[in-house]
């Protein structure tokens, strides 16, 4: 028996993905740098399945059907490069290497080109859904050498989560060339950062302003999950708030308020800066995690500082919070999809944003009911600049943004930090403002640096300089961007 595909890197995600593949009828070669992990698996869960253990890279490669398909489920960064080099002596032209980790898309771009020169296909595939998603059906975002897709498509389609009204639409598709697959996964994770921060801010209002207890909050999130806020993260928030330990205490109450991160949110923000896209909500979500990690500083700073407190009416506030969270989530996704469009244009990836929304409907962490509406918006207008101006979402925001406005005000009045919600509102207001105060800003730049400006009464693209101080003369700077 030969392996139809090999999974190298056999911790939680690798093991569960291998079990998923095997459950669909494909023999799987399994390997790991620490071979003891493979031995233990074969003595336990792997006894009954069509698993082919390999205890060296040479043995691993020899056990696979040709052309070989090897999926790396290992830590991103230098480890991937080292593992590729270790595999290369045992691979042949036409074989495919797949990186299923959270690699930086720029690394994937480089590896695609490097391996193409050696005749090896390379796929960088985002895999979302956590350990249960890997086992029962993740959302998968493959990109790289398009020629490789035919060889792995059936396996990916079989193991991916299923969505749609009939529950038969696989949550995977070919994303594009180069590092596009890992880029889409990076933005997915950035949106995930935003979603989690928004929910946490709602939790803060419910806990510290409304005065709701854990049981009440769990019921609120459960009710919301039955409506337009239906999503994986809202669902598990309800479960988390309800969970108790063996002593009967709520576990969440004893978790230290220091959030960690692995870097994909930061990569999203860096890319947004490079593409000139104002992904403000995700940026604030990243910084909120950084601020949370400064626990000792916050504890010291909080001493002696009196926070304003005015309890709010529970029912009215809960209704407004539902609207606020829904509106902010729309704005968050609008920013993420706008960023993907900008990057797609820049790198010529030709991303199909409607298909991306479609494959995020199941398996992944940010799966939400309104992804169907996002898909429909891009199917109606493939050149859509921003989701907020799509007819459906424009109407939804007109109805719900008042709730967002009221809850940001409530948070400010009560000293509740709401970086994600307040940035969502600022982005919404800024995007929908015909005349921003940037005319004054540009005048300042021209005053101190002769950076010039355009005029409302002249065609765009004509630049002017004014001698504001009377001493600067008519010499102006050049127009450039770094």
N, C-alpha and C positions, 0 to 999 in steps of 0.2 A: 504494500500500500504506500502510495506517495501522497504528500500533502498538496492540496489544491492551493493553499496559501500558508505562509508561515507567520507566526506572531513572535517577535523577539522583544523581550521586555515583559516579564511575567509577574508584575505586581497586580494591584486590584484591577485597573483598567484593562491591562493586557490579558489577564486571566479571564475576566468576564467577557471580553470581546471574543476570545478564542472559544469559550463555551457557547456563545451566541452563534458563531460561525458553524461550529460542529453540530449544533442543534438543528441547523438548516440542511444537514446532510453532506457537508463538506469535510473531508479529512483535513486536520490542521497540524502542521508541524509547530512545536512550541520550544522556545529556547530562552535562556536568561544568562546574564553574566555570572550570577551565582547559581551554579547547576543544582545545588541542594534544593532550591525552590521548585525546580522541575521534578526532582525525585519525590518530594513531599506531595506534589500535586498528583503524580501518577500512582502514588500509594493510596490516595484518597479519591477526590472528585473525578480524576482522570481515568480511573480503572475501567469504566464501562464504555467510554466514548471512543471515537475515531481520532485519538490524539497520537501524534508521533513525537516522542521525546527526542531532543537532540542535546548532546552535552558538549558540543563544540560548534563553532561557526562552520567549519568544514563539513561536519556531519549534518548540520542544519541545512546547508545549501544542497547537499547531495540527496537529501530526503524529499526534495520538492519536485513536483512536475515541472517540465520545461514548456514554455519559458517560465522561469521562476517568478513568484510574487512574494515579496518579503515586506511585512508591515512592522515598522519599528514603533514600539510603545514605550519610549524612554524619555528621560529628562531633556528638555530643550537646551540648546546652546552647544558648547564644545563637544559634549558627549555624543551628539548626533554625528558630528563630523568624524570623530574618532571611530565610531561604530561603522560608518560608511566605509572608511578606509580599511577596516578589518574585514568587511564583507567583499570588497572589490576583487580580491584574488580568486574568489570562488563564484563570481558571477560572470555571465556571458552577454554579449550584445543581444538585446531583445528582452532581457529580464527587467523586472520592475521593482523598484524600492519605493515604499510608501512610508512617510513620516506622519504618524497619527497623533503626535504630541502637540503641545501649544508652542510651536516654533514661531519665531519672528518671521514675517513674510519676506523681509529682505534677505534673510539667510536662505529661505526656500528659493527665492529667485536665483541666488548664486548657485545653489546646489543643482537646480534644474539644468542650468547651463553647463556646469562642470561635468555632470554625469552624461548629458547628451553628447558631449565630445567623446565619451567612451562607449557610446552605443547603448547606455543604460537609461531606461525610462525612470523618471522620478515624479512622484505625486506627493504634494503636501496637502494633507487632508485634516481639516478641523473635525473633531469628534466631540459632540456635546451631549450631555445627559448624565454625567457622573457615572458612578459604578453601576447603578441599576439600569441606566440608559444603555451602557455598554452591554449589559447582560440581556436585556429584553428588547432593545431597539433604540439606538441613538439617532440624532440628526447628524449627517455626515456631509462635509463640504470639501470635496476633492478638487484640486487644481494642479496644473503642472503640464506635463507632456500629454497632449490630447490623444496621441496614439496609444497610450497606456489604458485609457478608459475602457475600451472594448474588452480588455482582458480581465478587468476587475468589476465591471458594471454589474454582472449578475449576482456576485457575492455581496456587493454593497447594497443593491436593491433588496436582496433577501433579508439582510440583517438589520436594515434601517427601520426606524419606527414607521408606523403607517398612520396616515391622517385622511381627512376628507370625509364626506358624508357617508361613503361606503366603507371607510376605514381601510382602503386598499392602496392609497397613494403613498409610495415610498418617500420618506423624508431625506432624500439625497438626490443630487443631480450634478452634472459636470459644471463647475463654477467658471473656469476659464484657464488661461495659460499662466505660466510663471508662478508667482507666490499668491495668486488670487484666492485660493482655497483657505490658506492660513490667514490672509488679510480679512476675509469675511468672518472667520472665526474670531479674530481679534476684535472686530467691531461688535460682533455678537456679545463678546465678553464685556466690552465697554457698555453696551446697553444693559447688560446684566448688572454691572456696578450701579448704574443709574436706577434701575428698578429696585434693587435692594436698599439703596439709600432713601429713595422716595417712601418705601414701605416703612423704613425705620423712623422717618420723620413723622409719618402718620401715627405710628406707635407712640412716639414721644408726646404728641398732642393728646392722644387718648389716655395715656398713663398720667401725664403731668399736668394737663389742663382740664380735661374732662373728668379725670379721677376714676376711670374705668378700671376694674380689676382684670386679672388674666382671663377668667372665665368669660366675662363680658366681651373682652377684646377678641377672644377666640371665636365667639358667636358672630361678632361683627364681620370679621374677615371671612368666616364661612358663608355668611349671607351674601357678602360681596362676590364671593367666588361662584355663586349661583347666577350672577348677572353679567353685566358687560365687563366687569373686572376679572372674569374667569381666567385664571392663569396658574401655572405651576407654583410660582413664588407666593402668590396670595394664598393658595391652598396649603402649602407647607407652613406658612406663617400661622395659620389657624391651629395646625397640629402642634407646632412648637410651643405656642402659648398655652396649650392645654396639657402639655406633657409634665408629669411629676416623677420624682425619684422614689426610691424605696421608702423614704420617710414621709412621703406625701407632700413634699415641697416642690414648687414649680422650678424646673431646672433653669429656665431662662433667667430667673431672678438672681441666680448665683454665677452667671457667666460674666467674666470681667469685660468691661466695655472697651476693649482694644481689638480693632479689626485688622486682620492681616491681608496681604495681597501677594500675587505671584508675578505681576508685571503687565498683563495684557491690557488692563485699563490704562496704564501709563502709556503703552504703545499706541493705543487709540488716540490719546490726547496729543502725543508727539506727531502722529500722522495728521491729525486735524490741523495742527499749527502749520505743518509743511504744506498742506493742501489749501490753507486759507479758509477753512470751514469752522464757524463758531460753534463747536460742540461743547457748549458751556455747562450743560447739566452733567454730562459724564465727567468733565474736568472737575467740577465741584464734588462729585461723588468720590473721585480719586483722592482729592485733598481732604475730604471728610475722614477717610480711612487713616490718612497720615496724621491728622489732628487727633483722632481717637487714640493713636498709638502713644501720644504724649501724655500718658495717664498721670504720672507724678507731677508734671508741670501744671496740668489742669486742676489737680487736687489742691495744690498750693495756691494757684491763682483764684480758685473759687472761695477760699476762706475770706470772710469779711465782705464779700460782694453779695448784696441783697438782690435776688431776682424778683422782678414784678410777677405777681400771681393774681389771676382773676378767673375763677372757675367758670366754665362755659356751660350753657344748656346742652345736655347730652344729646337729645334727639336731633335738634337743629344742627349741631356740630357734626354728628355722625353723617347726616345727609350731605352736608357741605364737603366733608372729608372724602366721601365717595366720589363726588364730582371733581374735587381737587386732584385726587390720585389718578383718576381716569384722564383728565386733561393733561396732567404732567407726564403720564406715560405716553400719550400721543406725541407730545412735544419731544420726549426723549427718543422715540423711534424715528421721528421726523429728522432729528439731528443725525442719528446713526445712518439712516438711508441716504441722506444728502451727502454725508461723508463718503459712503461707498460709491455714489455716483461720481463724485469728484475724483476719487482715486481711479475708478474705472476709466474715466476720460483721460486721466493723466498717463496711466500705464497701458491704455488700449486693451483692457481686459474684456470689454463688452459684457459686463455683468448684467444678468437678467434679474432685476430687482424683484419682480413679481414672483419668479421661481424661488428666489432666496427666501422671501416671506413664506412661500408655500412649504419649503422644507423645514422651516422653523416652527411649524404648527404642531409637531409631535417630537417627542424624544428629548428636545433640548431644554435648557434651564429657563429660557425666556419665552417658552411657548405660551401664547395668549390667544384668547378668542378673537381679538380684532386683527390678528394676522391674516385672516380670510379677507377682511376689508382692505388691508394693505395690498394684498395680492390683487384684489379687484381694481384698486386705484391705479396700479402700474399696468395692469392689462388694458385699462381704459386709455391710459396715456403713458406710453413708455418713456417719453421725454419729460415727465413730471419733475419739476425742480425741487419741490418740497411738499411733503405729505399734508402739511397744514392747509394748503390751497386746493387740495383735492376736494370735490364737492361734498363727499360724505364726511370727511374729517373737518372741513370748514364748519359744517352744520353742527357736528358734535362739539367742537370747541366753543362755538357761539353759545351753546347751552350750558357748558360746564366750566368755562374759564372764570365765571363769577365765583364759583366755589373755590377755585385755586386762589383767586384774589383775596377772598375773605379769610381763607386759612393761613395765607402768608401774613396777613395783618394780625390775625389771632396769635400766631407764633411770635411775631415781633413784640406784640404787647405783653407777652408772657415770658420773654427772654428765652425762647426755644430756638436753637440753631436750626435753620431750615435752608441750608445751602442749595440743595437740589431743587426744591420747590420754588424758592425765590429766583434762582437762575432760570428755571423754566418759564416763569412769568415774565422776567426781563427779556428773554429771547422772544417770547410771543409778542410782547408789546413793541420791542424794537423792530421785529420783522414786519409788523403791521403798522409801522409809523412812516408816513410819507416824508416828513421833514425831521430828520434827527439833528441834534446839535453839533454834528460833526463839521458843520461849516465854521463854527468858532474854533474847533480844534485845528482845522486846516489853516485858518488864519494865524493861529499861534505858531504853527510850524513854519509858515511863510515869514512871520515876523522875526523869529530867532534864527532860522536856518535857510531862508530864501528857497523853501521847498516847493513854492508855487501852488496854485489852486486852479480849479475849473470854475466857470461862472454859469449861473442858472440861465442867463440870457444869451449864452453862446453855445455852439455845438460841443458835446462831450469830446474830449481828446485835445481841446485847445487849452493851453496852460498859461497862467498869468502870474506875475510877481508885482507886489506893491512895495514901495520904499516907505515902510511904516514909520520908521524913526526919523526919516529925513536925512539920515547919514549912511544908509546902506547902499545907495546907488541902485543901478538897474541889473546888476549881475545876479543871476539866479542859479540855483543848484540844478543838477540833472534829475530826471525822474527814473528811479530804479527801485527794485525790491530785493531784499535778501532773505 
